[in-house]
């Protein structure tokens, strides 16, 4: 699940992963670009159930940017870039419920 907290701690769920094509088993944080879109990874799900790199727009619509195959792209070093930020992951990672998203 990816969520945001307002200044008084109210939680808004932006996306709940199904474990299917949209990804599953989120693990860590996300990054935000200047347009308010969030980028991250999920360890499971995708077309080969090997994880995904995703983008959530400012209202929570998800786009899968890459679905890992478990082969040479198996999450060993994945770069996610936006106009203002770049992140490098050593394995597919994303947001875990209970940790604050940097939004």
Secondary structure as GFF3:
##gff-version 3
##sequence-region A 1 103
A	DSSP	beta_strand	2	5	.	.	.	ID=ss1
A	DSSP	beta_strand	11	15	.	.	.	ID=ss2
A	DSSP	beta_strand	24	26	.	.	.	ID=ss3
A	DSSP	beta_strand	31	32	.	.	.	ID=ss4
A	DSSP	beta_strand	38	44	.	.	.	ID=ss5
A	DSSP	beta_strand	52	56	.	.	.	ID=ss6
A	DSSP	beta_strand	62	67	.	.	.	ID=ss7
A	DSSP	beta_strand	78	81	.	.	.	ID=ss8
A	DSSP	beta_strand	86	89	.	.	.	ID=ss9
###
